[in-house]
Amino acid sequence: MASLLYQTIEQISREKHIEPEVIVAAIEDAMVVAARKYYRTEEDLRSKFNPETGQVDVYSVHQVVDEVADPVREISLTDARKRNPDIEVGGEILQTKPTDVLGRIAAQTAKQVILQKVREAERDTIYNEFHTRVGELVNSIVKRMEGSDIIVDIGRTEARIPKREQSRLETYNVGDRLRVTIRAVERAAKGPQVVVSRADAALVQRLFEMEVPEIYDGTVQIRAVAREAGERTKIAVESRDKDVDPVGACVGMKGMRVQSIIRELRGEKIDIIPYSEETIAFAQKALSPAKVTRVQILDPEEKRLEVIVEDTQLSLAIGKKGQNVRLASKLIGWNIDIKSEEEKRREIEAQMAALTAPGTPLAELKGVGPKTIEKLEAAGISSIEKLADMTPEQLVEIPGIGEKMVEKIHQSVAAYFQALESQPAETAGTEAGEEPEVTAEAGGEAEGVPAATAEDAGDESAAEYTESYERSEAVEESSETPVAKDEKAVERLEEETPANEAAEKQE
């Protein structure tokens, strides 16, 4: 018949979920500690528990040797055979130590050791049990509040719900029953700390596994879950049986299955979406309840999508504070850029306008002749801006364009853009309200310059002569030899000289 002490050990074992052998070992170690403290000895002590009598015996152990080097722990073979004739070298001689004389202090010491050993064994048991159950759904009861954390009872031990693992729209009171998922098990000085969650996406998945038999037996699979606790959850499901509708199985008859989950989550909205391997089709379904017009993949490497919706569906697709598109992005694992039909149309129109915007005609380029402009236009260069982007090597490749002409073209283009840059400064006076004085007879400039004088007129006559001379020179160059051209130029210069002298006398 088992002793009363052993019955107590078995009862503690059941309550603490600790093996009886662990408690017995703790009692034996405690008796050794108490005996050593009482006897103040360095002997090797050993304890043995008798489950039948409930007696705990303590022994001093001596090792049998030929020559004794440590009398406290060793005994010679001759002395050992006086106690046990059959003993050999290497054996052990046990000598009983009385335990009835240990007293109150030794008993108190033994008690502390037993409690400590049992507590350590209980901590190890709790850690070994719960660290393999991470992600599992458990029932809990709210016991108390510690600051922003909530302490709940999960049966074997207490667990903690930190602030970050609480649903933002839920309030908790002592005694409330909650279903939570085990998020982590942490080792601490006071023992293992079990962290549970009400905000984890795994909570929704475990609730569906409990409520939907098709998910529990594997006919319907949950492929992805995206959740913002307390507000909305999107869950993608797929059926392995073509005859089973995954969405219908999760919703249940008249929505009974999903409604029970919504009640457990205290009114959180749940979108159940059929899973698709095709990214575009999955994205269209993930943005439900909004209706998507089309989806385009912008960058496969960075996983970027462009989604176009009707103007009336834009706010619904984005959701409150961007919640719908944010959850859809988490669900499919792609970045989503949503645009309305009107916004996309304006974007396309702007791009087309940029492509078809006319440039400045080449005819406005000063210093380049008509024939050169024709050659440039024949090569596909229709504007000054396009000509400015051409390199000298590209221009030389155009038929009829030489290196000297390339240099001249570049000078003309540079002069054109310099004139554009200086134009705002030249018109500043006119914008300020200063009216320039312009006379048609004088031919003065229209930027506030006074009317031309007679001296200016004389200079213009000389300029007109020089221009007519250059034109005549160009015409004669194409039809006569250089010698004949020079002779005619000299004759013309002699004929015009008296007229110039007469004009100078008048001035």
C-alpha positions as semicolon CSV with decimal commas, in nm:
position;residue;x (nm);y (nm);z (nm)
1;M;0,000;0,000;0,000
2;A;0,138;0,335;-0,096
3;S;0,225;0,572;0,184
4;L;0,042;0,897;0,252
5;L;0,346;1,091;0,130
6;Y;0,344;0,909;-0,201
7;Q;-0,029;0,975;-0,242
8;T;0,040;1,344;-0,189
9;I;0,313;1,327;-0,451
10;E;0,075;1,174;-0,703
11;Q;-0,185;1,442;-0,631
12;I;0,067;1,722;-0,688
13;S;0,179;1,547;-1,005
14;R;-0,174;1,553;-1,146
15;E;-0,231;1,916;-1,051
16;K;0,098;2,046;-1,182
17;H;0,117;1,803;-1,475
18;I;0,455;1,686;-1,354
19;E;0,576;1,328;-1,352
20;P;0,585;1,171;-0,998
21;E;0,948;1,074;-1,051
22;V;1,038;1,443;-1,082
23;I;0,883;1,521;-0,744
24;V;1,046;1,218;-0,581
25;A;1,385;1,327;-0,714
26;A;1,319;1,676;-0,573
27;I;1,244;1,525;-0,228
28;E;1,562;1,315;-0,234
29;D;1,774;1,615;-0,330
30;A;1,612;1,819;-0,054
31;M;1,696;1,557;0,210
32;V;2,058;1,551;0,094
33;V;2,081;1,928;0,126
34;A;1,920;1,921;0,472
35;A;2,152;1,640;0,596
36;R;2,464;1,813;0,466
37;K;2,362;2,135;0,639
38;Y;2,296;1,951;0,967
39;Y;2,602;1,723;0,972
40;R;2,833;1,984;0,819
41;T;3,024;1,715;0,633
42;E;3,197;1,688;0,298
43;E;3,101;1,327;0,256
44;D;2,931;1,212;-0,059
45;L;2,567;1,185;0,055
46;R;2,287;1,005;-0,121
47;S;1,914;0,982;-0,047
48;K;1,660;0,710;-0,123
49;F;1,278;0,736;-0,106
50;N;1,073;0,429;-0,015
51;P;0,722;0,465;-0,166
52;E;0,582;0,184;0,052
53;T;0,681;0,327;0,387
54;G;0,718;0,691;0,285
55;Q;1,059;0,694;0,453
56;V;1,344;0,897;0,305
57;D;1,684;0,753;0,402
58;V;2,012;0,935;0,373
59;Y;2,343;0,752;0,321
60;S;2,707;0,847;0,316
61;V;2,887;0,684;0,025
62;H;3,251;0,563;0,037
63;Q;3,441;0,433;-0,264
64;V;3,640;0,109;-0,210
65;V;4,009;0,151;-0,305
66;D;4,341;-0,022;-0,242
67;E;4,511;0,286;-0,099
68;V;4,305;0,557;0,067
69;A;4,388;0,909;-0,052
70;D;4,071;1,084;0,072
71;P;3,943;0,933;0,398
72;V;3,620;1,135;0,378
73;R;3,511;0,979;0,047
74;E;3,717;0,658;0,025
75;I;3,759;0,337;0,225
76;S;4,022;0,065;0,206
77;L;3,936;-0,283;0,081
78;T;4,022;-0,437;0,423
79;D;3,782;-0,211;0,613
80;A;3,516;-0,249;0,347
81;R;3,522;-0,632;0,372
82;K;3,457;-0,608;0,743
83;R;3,113;-0,472;0,651
84;N;3,062;-0,665;0,330
85;P;3,282;-0,969;0,270
86;D;3,191;-0,985;-0,097
87;I;3,291;-0,625;-0,180
88;E;3,564;-0,562;-0,435
89;V;3,773;-0,261;-0,534
90;G;3,554;-0,008;-0,711
91;G;3,245;-0,091;-0,512
92;E;3,060;0,136;-0,274
93;I;2,991;0,114;0,097
94;L;2,673;0,289;0,215
95;Q;2,640;0,404;0,574
96;T;2,300;0,520;0,698
97;K;2,270;0,869;0,843
98;P;1,992;0,929;1,096
99;T;1,727;1,169;0,970
100;D;1,514;1,201;1,279
101;V;1,766;1,442;1,427
102;L;1,764;1,689;1,141
103;G;1,529;1,932;1,316
104;R;1,310;2,221;1,208
105;I;1,576;2,422;1,022
106;A;1,675;2,126;0,809
107;A;1,309;2,053;0,736
108;Q;1,251;2,412;0,631
109;T;1,551;2,394;0,401
110;A;1,420;2,072;0,249
111;K;1,083;2,234;0,192
112;Q;1,236;2,528;0,005
113;V;1,439;2,295;-0,213
114;I;1,133;2,083;-0,294
115;L;0,924;2,387;-0,388
116;Q;1,201;2,525;-0,606
117;K;1,253;2,195;-0,785
118;V;0,880;2,152;-0,843
119;R;0,847;2,509;-0,971
120;E;1,134;2,463;-1,217
121;A;0,986;2,136;-1,337
122;E;0,648;2,305;-1,383
123;R;0,804;2,589;-1,587
124;D;0,984;2,344;-1,811
125;T;0,664;2,147;-1,859
126;I;0,467;2,461;-1,954
127;Y;0,731;2,578;-2,199
128;N;0,764;2,236;-2,362
129;E;0,388;2,217;-2,401
130;F;0,308;2,561;-2,537
131;H;0,607;2,641;-2,758
132;T;0,494;2,364;-2,993
133;R;0,138;2,507;-3,004
134;V;0,217;2,849;-3,153
135;G;-0,068;2,950;-3,386
136;E;-0,320;2,724;-3,214
137;L;-0,663;2,852;-3,110
138;V;-0,737;2,833;-2,735
139;N;-1,017;2,947;-2,506
140;S;-0,937;3,199;-2,235
141;I;-1,100;3,399;-1,957
142;V;-1,001;3,756;-1,875
143;K;-0,860;3,758;-1,520
144;R;-0,719;4,109;-1,469
145;M;-0,568;4,417;-1,631
146;E;-0,200;4,507;-1,590
147;G;-0,155;4,850;-1,744
148;S;-0,232;4,821;-2,114
149;D;-0,188;4,441;-2,106
150;I;-0,464;4,189;-2,037
151;I;-0,395;3,876;-1,833
152;V;-0,608;3,576;-1,932
153;D;-0,635;3,224;-1,799
154;I;-0,579;2,957;-2,064
155;G;-0,611;2,657;-1,832
156;R;-0,265;2,536;-1,739
157;T;-0,120;2,880;-1,697
158;E;-0,183;3,248;-1,745
159;A;-0,120;3,426;-2,073
160;R;-0,072;3,788;-2,167
161;I;-0,242;3,993;-2,443
162;P;-0,020;4,296;-2,506
163;K;-0,161;4,618;-2,648
164;R;-0,037;4,547;-3,001
165;E;-0,222;4,213;-3,005
166;Q;-0,558;4,359;-2,902
167;S;-0,833;4,446;-3,147
168;R;-0,865;4,824;-3,167
169;L;-1,244;4,828;-3,161
170;E;-1,290;4,574;-2,879
171;T;-1,327;4,641;-2,508
172;Y;-1,252;4,373;-2,249
173;N;-1,388;4,317;-1,899
174;V;-1,289;4,076;-1,624
175;G;-1,466;3,745;-1,676
176;D;-1,507;3,778;-2,053
177;R;-1,453;3,459;-2,249
178;L;-1,228;3,504;-2,549
179;R;-1,089;3,285;-2,823
180;V;-0,726;3,370;-2,883
181;T;-0,432;3,231;-3,078
182;I;-0,096;3,155;-2,919
183;R;0,147;3,401;-3,070
184;A;0,471;3,320;-2,887
185;V;0,618;3,158;-2,574
186;E;0,897;3,356;-2,410
187;R;1,137;3,242;-2,138
188;A;1,158;3,487;-1,849
189;A;1,300;3,501;-1,497
190;K;0,956;3,434;-1,350
191;G;0,893;3,148;-1,587
192;P;0,768;3,111;-1,941
193;Q;0,542;3,390;-2,064
194;V;0,272;3,283;-2,310
195;V;0,170;3,567;-2,546
196;V;-0,173;3,532;-2,707
197;S;-0,342;3,750;-2,967
198;R;-0,683;3,876;-3,074
199;A;-0,542;4,073;-3,370
200;D;-0,351;3,797;-3,548
201;A;-0,473;3,694;-3,895
202;A;-0,431;3,333;-3,783
203;L;-0,727;3,382;-3,547
204;V;-0,964;3,426;-3,844
205;Q;-0,813;3,125;-4,019
206;R;-0,854;2,902;-3,710
207;L;-1,215;3,018;-3,663
208;F;-1,296;2,923;-4,024
209;E;-1,132;2,583;-3,969
210;M;-1,361;2,526;-3,671
211;E;-1,681;2,647;-3,839
212;V;-1,633;2,510;-4,192
213;P;-1,600;2,128;-4,215
214;E;-1,471;2,153;-4,574
215;I;-1,173;2,354;-4,452
216;Y;-1,110;2,119;-4,161
217;D;-1,097;1,809;-4,386
218;G;-0,889;1,985;-4,654
219;T;-1,148;2,005;-4,933
220;V;-1,131;2,386;-4,920
221;Q;-0,798;2,554;-4,854
222;I;-0,727;2,901;-4,718
223;R;-0,455;3,042;-4,944
224;A;-0,411;3,394;-4,801
225;V;-0,546;3,616;-4,522
226;A;-0,509;3,993;-4,482
227;R;-0,654;4,155;-4,171
228;E;-0,690;4,487;-3,996
229;A;-0,821;4,374;-3,659
230;G;-1,161;4,506;-3,562
231;E;-1,240;4,655;-3,902
232;R;-1,206;4,425;-4,204
233;T;-1,055;4,095;-4,313
234;K;-1,001;3,957;-4,662
235;I;-0,958;3,582;-4,695
236;A;-0,880;3,395;-5,019
237;V;-1,006;3,037;-5,045
238;E;-0,962;2,764;-5,304
239;S;-1,143;2,434;-5,355
240;R;-0,966;2,108;-5,435
241;D;-1,296;1,960;-5,553
242;K;-1,451;2,117;-5,862
243;D;-1,798;2,032;-5,732
244;V;-1,747;2,235;-5,412
245;D;-1,787;2,611;-5,417
246;P;-1,521;2,747;-5,177
247;V;-1,696;3,078;-5,112
248;G;-2,035;2,916;-5,061
249;A;-1,888;2,660;-4,820
250;C;-1,738;2,939;-4,607
251;V;-2,053;3,151;-4,610
252;G;-2,285;2,862;-4,527
253;M;-2,660;2,839;-4,563
254;K;-2,807;3,187;-4,519
255;G;-2,464;3,302;-4,404
256;M;-2,477;3,107;-4,078
257;R;-2,111;2,999;-4,080
258;V;-1,957;3,336;-4,151
259;Q;-2,203;3,513;-3,920
260;S;-2,089;3,308;-3,622
261;I;-1,730;3,412;-3,696
262;I;-1,832;3,776;-3,729
263;R;-2,004;3,757;-3,389
264;E;-1,689;3,610;-3,234
265;L;-1,489;3,898;-3,384
266;R;-1,753;4,142;-3,256
267;G;-1,880;4,276;-3,586
268;E;-1,560;4,271;-3,795
269;K;-1,635;4,267;-4,170
270;I;-1,511;3,967;-4,368
271;D;-1,465;3,947;-4,746
272;I;-1,439;3,590;-4,879
273;I;-1,261;3,585;-5,218
274;P;-1,198;3,292;-5,457
275;Y;-0,826;3,241;-5,506
276;S;-0,671;3,250;-5,854
277;E;-0,321;3,168;-5,975
278;E;-0,345;3,450;-6,233
279;T;-0,236;3,777;-6,078
280;I;-0,469;3,997;-6,284
281;A;-0,778;3,787;-6,210
282;F;-0,685;3,760;-5,841
283;A;-0,637;4,138;-5,817
284;Q;-0,980;4,202;-5,970
285;K;-1,145;3,977;-5,713
286;A;-0,934;4,104;-5,422
287;L;-1,065;4,459;-5,470
288;S;-1,423;4,347;-5,416
289;P;-1,683;4,483;-5,355
290;A;-1,557;4,737;-5,614
291;K;-1,594;4,646;-5,984
292;V;-1,264;4,667;-6,171
293;T;-1,254;4,768;-6,538
294;R;-0,906;4,640;-6,619
295;V;-0,571;4,554;-6,456
296;Q;-0,226;4,608;-6,604
297;I;0,110;4,483;-6,476
298;L;0,352;4,777;-6,462
299;D;0,663;4,610;-6,319
300;P;0,677;4,230;-6,265
301;E;1,005;4,249;-6,071
302;E;0,885;4,509;-5,821
303;K;0,531;4,360;-5,832
304;R;0,344;4,677;-5,927
305;L;-0,008;4,676;-6,072
306;E;-0,221;4,951;-6,224
307;V;-0,595;4,909;-6,170
308;I;-0,854;5,111;-6,363
309;V;-1,205;5,147;-6,225
310;E;-1,507;5,352;-6,323
311;D;-1,537;5,698;-6,173
312;T;-1,827;5,591;-5,953
313;Q;-1,630;5,292;-5,822
314;L;-1,310;5,477;-5,729
315;S;-1,401;5,559;-5,368
316;L;-1,536;5,207;-5,314
317;A;-1,217;5,049;-5,454
318;I;-0,994;5,264;-5,233
319;G;-1,208;5,214;-4,925
320;K;-1,223;5,412;-4,602
321;K;-0,878;5,567;-4,547
322;G;-0,742;5,339;-4,821
323;Q;-0,833;5,025;-4,629
324;N;-0,976;4,822;-4,918
325;V;-0,681;4,867;-5,153
326;R;-0,436;4,821;-4,864
327;L;-0,585;4,485;-4,767
328;A;-0,605;4,377;-5,132
329;S;-0,236;4,460;-5,173
330;K;-0,146;4,249;-4,868
331;L;-0,365;3,964;-4,989
332;I;-0,211;3,931;-5,337
333;G;0,139;4,050;-5,244
334;W;0,153;4,324;-5,512
335;N;0,161;4,704;-5,491
336;I;-0,161;4,843;-5,640
337;D;-0,205;5,184;-5,803
338;I;-0,574;5,267;-5,855
339;K;-0,693;5,521;-6,112
340;S;-1,036;5,620;-6,240
341;E;-1,132;5,610;-6,609
342;E;-1,132;5,991;-6,625
343;E;-0,790;6,018;-6,462
344;K;-0,644;5,758;-6,697
345;R;-0,800;5,933;-6,998
346;R;-0,641;6,265;-6,898
347;E;-0,309;6,094;-6,849
348;I;-0,323;5,939;-7,198
349;E;-0,427;6,269;-7,354
350;A;-0,135;6,446;-7,187
351;Q;0,104;6,181;-7,317
352;M;-0,036;6,206;-7,669
353;A;-0,018;6,585;-7,659
354;A;0,344;6,563;-7,554
355;L;0,420;6,328;-7,841
356;T;0,235;6,529;-8,106
357;A;0,328;6,879;-7,984
358;P;0,461;7,078;-8,289
359;G;0,805;7,232;-8,261
360;T;0,940;7,557;-8,402
361;P;0,963;7,541;-8,785
362;L;1,311;7,539;-8,939
363;A;1,213;7,842;-9,148
364;E;1,253;8,060;-8,838
365;L;1,618;7,960;-8,805
366;K;1,831;8,254;-8,921
367;G;2,153;8,195;-9,108
368;V;2,045;7,871;-9,276
369;G;1,943;7,880;-9,643
370;P;1,622;7,732;-9,790
371;K;1,809;7,455;-9,969
372;T;1,974;7,343;-9,645
373;I;1,634;7,348;-9,472
374;E;1,490;7,129;-9,749
375;K;1,773;6,880;-9,700
376;L;1,709;6,872;-9,324
377;E;1,335;6,827;-9,369
378;A;1,398;6,548;-9,620
379;A;1,601;6,375;-9,349
380;G;1,300;6,393;-9,111
381;I;1,409;6,696;-8,906
382;S;1,103;6,918;-8,892
383;S;1,170;7,152;-8,598
384;I;1,448;7,354;-8,442
385;E;1,412;7,159;-8,116
386;K;1,469;6,831;-8,297
387;L;1,764;6,982;-8,482
388;A;1,917;7,088;-8,150
389;D;1,914;6,725;-8,032
390;M;2,119;6,612;-8,334
391;T;2,493;6,549;-8,292
392;P;2,749;6,670;-8,551
393;E;2,808;6,310;-8,656
394;Q;2,438;6,262;-8,726
395;L;2,416;6,585;-8,926
396;V;2,718;6,498;-9,141
397;E;2,545;6,175;-9,244
398;I;2,264;6,376;-9,409
399;P;2,325;6,404;-9,788
400;G;2,441;6,751;-9,889
401;I;2,546;6,861;-9,537
402;G;2,919;6,920;-9,489
403;E;3,127;6,995;-9,183
404;K;3,127;7,371;-9,244
405;M;2,751;7,368;-9,284
406;V;2,720;7,166;-8,960
407;E;2,914;7,435;-8,775
408;K;2,698;7,706;-8,924
409;I;2,381;7,518;-8,825
410;H;2,501;7,483;-8,467
411;Q;2,580;7,853;-8,446
412;S;2,235;7,941;-8,578
413;V;2,064;7,704;-8,331
414;A;2,265;7,848;-8,043
415;A;2,174;8,201;-8,147
416;Y;1,805;8,104;-8,163
417;F;1,798;7,968;-7,807
418;Q;1,999;8,263;-7,675
419;A;1,738;8,495;-7,823
420;L;1,463;8,295;-7,649
421;E;1,640;8,322;-7,314
422;S;1,689;8,699;-7,346
423;Q;1,332;8,765;-7,464
424;P;1,173;8,800;-7,116
425;A;1,433;9,060;-7,014
426;E;1,376;9,264;-7,332
427;T;0,997;9,279;-7,283
428;A;1,014;9,376;-6,916
429;G;0,977;9,748;-6,991
430;T;0,669;9,697;-7,206
431;E;0,501;9,482;-6,940
432;A;0,563;9,763;-6,688
433;G;0,354;10,003;-6,901
434;E;0,624;10,181;-7,108
435;E;0,505;10,229;-7,465
436;P;0,787;10,212;-7,721
437;E;0,811;10,493;-7,981
438;V;0,782;10,341;-8,327
439;T;0,780;10,523;-8,664
440;A;0,726;10,342;-8,990
441;E;0,947;10,592;-9,183
442;A;1,246;10,558;-8,956
443;G;1,224;10,181;-8,925
444;G;1,330;10,206;-8,559
445;E;1,323;9,905;-8,327
446;A;1,003;9,840;-8,133
447;E;1,155;9,801;-7,789
448;G;1,151;10,163;-7,665
449;V;1,437;10,283;-7,891
450;P;1,396;10,649;-8,023
451;A;1,319;10,712;-8,392
452;A;1,610;10,676;-8,633
453;T;1,809;10,989;-8,734
454;A;1,943;11,088;-9,073
455;E;2,275;10,934;-8,983
456;D;2,097;10,607;-8,917
457;A;1,933;10,637;-9,256
458;G;2,271;10,679;-9,418
459;D;2,398;10,374;-9,239
460;E;2,093;10,179;-9,359
461;S;2,165;10,287;-9,720
462;A;2,514;10,151;-9,684
463;A;2,373;9,831;-9,535
464;E;2,128;9,793;-9,821
465;Y;2,413;9,843;-10,066
466;T;2,621;9,577;-9,895
467;E;2,325;9,333;-9,894
468;S;2,256;9,393;-10,267
469;Y;2,622;9,350;-10,338
470;E;2,631;9,016;-10,160
471;R;2,319;8,895;-10,348
472;S;2,463;8,996;-10,681
473;E;2,787;8,829;-10,589
474;A;2,603;8,506;-10,506
475;V;2,417;8,511;-10,838
476;E;2,726;8,580;-11,042
477;E;2,918;8,314;-10,852
478;S;2,695;8,044;-10,992
479;S;2,732;8,153;-11,359
480;E;3,074;8,313;-11,409
481;T;3,437;8,236;-11,341
482;P;3,610;8,392;-11,040
483;V;3,806;8,632;-11,261
484;A;3,501;8,768;-11,441
485;K;3,319;8,807;-11,112
486;D;3,599;9,014;-10,960
487;E;3,617;9,245;-11,262
488;K;3,241;9,318;-11,259
489;A;3,249;9,376;-10,884
490;V;3,524;9,637;-10,927
491;E;3,331;9,813;-11,206
492;R;3,012;9,827;-10,998
493;L;3,203;9,958;-10,699
494;E;3,350;10,241;-10,910
495;E;3,006;10,332;-11,045
496;E;2,849;10,349;-10,700
497;T;3,132;10,542;-10,532
498;P;3,024;10,896;-10,652
499;A;2,675;10,836;-10,520
500;N;2,810;10,745;-10,180
501;E;3,035;11,050;-10,171
502;A;2,737;11,275;-10,256
503;A;2,540;11,126;-9,968
504;E;2,826;11,189;-9,728
505;K;2,845;11,558;-9,837
506;Q;2,473;11,600;-9,767
507;E;2,521;11,467;-9,416
